């Protein structure tokens, strides 16, 4: 996928153009009105949670769409296009919900959990993170475990759990090392350094308070 290649090279503008083109080829274009589309996907996720959707999935199309919007989500994240990032995560999750439990669904739940944690909906965030953990297959490969650990580490940072952030980023590093993903190895080190730095600062404040 050309868009994925551009993303891997850090060419975010080109990646976004190619990924959006891919959605158009699928017949499922990226919307012009992001806010309205986000509300629709939010309502759809609400219906999933209450068992109100019984739609039959188009396996190939839904899976391909979920992959493209996941990559778009990475582009939006690095470009700090927050609303579009939320939409991409919700849209990908709703497509994967139709396909049943999988590593991709686990990561998608975790992605949404991170967003909910950032905006302060901690109770709901915990539920999505737990749901993601519960559907992650026991035989998930290194790449899948790397991505789940990535979101788990980001969620830990969002809620200030520095020890958890260090643990998950360490796992992320180990899994990315297994598959030779240099970009994610570097990213895991960045998360680990933040976790260790903030954790050390917190401990220092506690020690001062005791003295």
C-alpha positions as CSV (number, residue, x, y, z in Angstrom):
1,X,0.0,0.0,0.0
2,X,1.6,3.3,-1.2
3,X,0.0,5.3,1.6
4,X,1.5,3.0,4.3
5,X,4.9,3.3,2.6
6,X,4.7,7.1,2.8
7,X,3.6,6.9,6.4
8,X,6.7,4.7,7.2
9,X,8.9,7.4,5.7
10,X,7.3,10.2,7.6
11,X,5.8,11.7,4.5
12,X,2.5,12.5,6.1
13,X,0.9,14.7,3.5
14,X,1.6,12.2,0.7
15,X,0.4,9.4,3.0
16,X,-2.9,11.2,3.8
17,X,-3.6,11.8,0.1
18,X,-2.9,8.2,-0.9
19,X,-4.9,6.7,2.0
20,X,-7.9,8.9,1.2
21,X,-7.6,7.9,-2.4
22,X,-7.7,4.2,-1.2
23,X,-10.9,4.8,0.6
24,X,-12.4,6.4,-2.5
25,X,-11.4,3.4,-4.5
26,X,-13.2,1.1,-2.0
27,X,-16.3,3.3,-2.5
28,X,-16.1,4.5,1.1
29,X,-14.6,8.0,0.9
30,X,-13.3,10.1,3.7
31,X,-16.1,12.6,4.7
32,X,-15.8,16.3,4.1
33,X,-17.8,17.1,7.2
34,X,-15.7,15.5,9.9
35,X,-17.8,16.6,12.9
36,X,-21.0,15.2,11.5
37,X,-19.3,11.9,10.6
38,X,-17.8,11.7,14.1
39,X,-21.2,12.0,15.6
40,X,-22.6,9.3,13.4
41,X,-19.8,6.9,14.2
42,X,-20.2,7.7,17.9
43,X,-23.9,6.8,17.7
44,X,-23.1,3.7,15.9
45,X,-20.6,2.6,18.6
46,X,-23.3,3.3,21.2
47,X,-25.6,1.0,19.3
48,X,-22.9,-1.7,19.2
49,X,-22.5,-1.5,23.0
50,X,-26.2,-2.0,23.5
51,X,-26.5,-4.8,21.0
52,X,-28.6,-2.8,18.6
53,X,-26.6,-3.6,15.4
54,X,-26.9,-6.9,13.7
55,X,-25.5,-5.9,10.3
56,X,-23.8,-8.5,8.1
57,X,-20.2,-7.6,7.4
58,X,-18.6,-7.4,4.0
59,X,-15.4,-9.1,5.2
60,X,-12.9,-7.9,2.6
61,X,-14.2,-4.4,2.3
62,X,-14.6,-3.8,6.1
63,X,-11.2,-5.2,6.8
64,X,-9.5,-3.2,4.1
65,X,-11.3,0.0,5.2
66,X,-10.3,-0.6,8.9
67,X,-6.7,-0.9,7.8
68,X,-6.7,2.3,5.8
69,X,-8.4,4.4,8.5
70,X,-6.0,3.0,11.1
71,X,-3.1,4.3,9.0
72,X,-5.0,7.6,8.5
73,X,-5.3,7.8,12.3
74,X,-1.5,7.6,12.6
75,X,-1.2,10.4,10.1
76,X,-3.7,12.6,11.9
77,X,-2.0,11.9,15.3
78,X,1.4,13.1,14.0
79,X,-0.2,16.0,12.3
80,X,-2.2,16.9,15.5
81,X,-5.5,16.7,13.6
82,X,-7.3,15.7,16.7
83,X,-10.9,15.6,15.5
84,X,-10.0,13.6,12.4
85,X,-8.0,11.2,14.5
86,X,-11.0,10.6,16.7
87,X,-13.1,9.9,13.7
88,X,-10.6,7.5,12.2
89,X,-10.4,5.5,15.5
90,X,-14.2,5.3,15.8
91,X,-14.7,4.4,12.2
92,X,-12.1,1.7,12.3
93,X,-13.5,0.3,15.5
94,X,-17.1,0.1,14.1
95,X,-15.9,-1.8,11.0
96,X,-13.9,-4.3,13.1
97,X,-16.9,-4.8,15.5
98,X,-18.7,-6.4,12.5
99,X,-15.8,-8.9,12.0
100,X,-15.6,-10.3,15.5
101,X,-12.7,-10.7,18.0
102,X,-9.2,-10.2,16.6
103,X,-5.9,-8.6,17.4
104,X,-7.0,-5.6,15.2
105,X,-10.2,-5.2,17.3
106,X,-8.2,-5.4,20.5
107,X,-5.9,-2.6,19.3
108,X,-8.9,-0.6,18.1
109,X,-10.6,-0.8,21.5
110,X,-7.3,0.3,23.1
111,X,-7.0,3.3,20.7
112,X,-10.5,4.5,21.7
113,X,-9.6,3.9,25.3
114,X,-6.6,6.2,25.0
115,X,-8.8,9.0,23.5
116,X,-11.3,8.6,26.3
117,X,-8.5,8.7,28.9
118,X,-7.1,11.9,27.4
119,X,-10.5,13.7,27.5
120,X,-11.1,12.6,31.1
121,X,-13.7,9.8,30.8
122,X,-11.6,7.5,32.9
123,X,-14.3,5.0,33.8
124,X,-15.3,4.4,30.2
125,X,-11.7,4.4,29.1
126,X,-10.9,1.6,31.6
127,X,-13.8,-0.5,30.1
128,X,-12.5,-0.1,26.6
129,X,-9.0,-1.0,27.6
130,X,-10.3,-4.1,29.4
131,X,-12.4,-5.0,26.4
132,X,-9.3,-4.8,24.2
133,X,-7.3,-7.0,26.5
134,X,-10.1,-9.5,26.6
135,X,-10.3,-10.0,22.8
136,X,-6.5,-10.0,22.2
137,X,-5.8,-13.6,21.0
138,X,-3.5,-15.7,23.2
139,X,-1.6,-16.6,20.0
140,X,-1.2,-13.0,18.8
141,X,2.0,-12.3,17.0
142,X,4.7,-9.8,17.9
143,X,3.4,-7.1,15.6
144,X,-0.1,-7.3,17.2
145,X,1.3,-7.4,20.7
146,X,3.5,-4.4,19.9
147,X,0.6,-2.3,18.8
148,X,-1.5,-3.2,21.8
149,X,1.4,-2.4,24.1
150,X,1.8,0.9,22.3
151,X,-1.8,2.0,23.1
152,X,-1.6,0.6,26.6
153,X,1.5,2.6,27.2
154,X,-0.1,5.8,25.9
155,X,-3.1,5.2,28.1
156,X,-0.9,4.8,31.1
157,X,0.7,8.2,30.3
158,X,-2.7,9.7,29.8
159,X,-3.7,8.7,33.4
160,X,-0.3,9.3,35.0
161,X,0.4,5.7,35.8
162,X,4.2,6.0,35.2
163,X,5.1,2.4,36.3
164,X,2.5,1.0,33.9
165,X,3.8,3.2,31.2
166,X,7.3,1.9,31.7
167,X,6.1,-1.7,31.7
168,X,4.0,-1.4,28.5
169,X,6.7,0.6,26.7
170,X,9.2,-2.1,27.6
171,X,7.0,-4.7,26.1
172,X,6.5,-2.5,23.1
173,X,10.2,-2.3,22.6
174,X,10.7,-6.0,23.0
175,X,8.0,-6.9,20.5
176,X,9.2,-4.2,17.9
177,X,12.7,-5.5,18.3
178,X,11.5,-9.0,17.4
179,X,10.1,-7.8,14.1
180,X,12.8,-5.3,13.4
181,X,10.6,-2.2,13.4
182,X,13.1,0.6,14.0
183,X,10.5,3.3,14.1
184,X,8.4,1.7,16.8
185,X,11.6,0.8,18.8
186,X,12.5,4.5,18.9
187,X,8.9,5.5,19.7
188,X,8.8,3.0,22.6
189,X,12.1,4.4,24.0
190,X,10.5,7.9,23.9
191,X,7.5,6.7,25.9
192,X,9.7,4.8,28.3
193,X,11.9,7.9,28.9
194,X,8.7,10.0,29.7
195,X,7.4,7.3,32.1
196,X,10.8,7.0,33.9
197,X,11.3,10.8,34.0
198,X,7.8,11.5,35.4
199,X,8.0,8.6,37.8
200,X,11.3,9.7,39.2
201,X,10.0,13.3,39.6
202,X,7.0,12.0,41.4
203,X,9.1,9.9,43.8
204,X,11.4,12.9,44.4
205,X,8.4,15.0,45.4
206,X,7.2,12.3,47.7
207,X,10.6,12.0,49.4
208,X,10.7,15.7,49.9
209,X,7.2,15.7,51.4
210,X,8.3,13.0,53.9
211,X,11.3,15.0,54.9
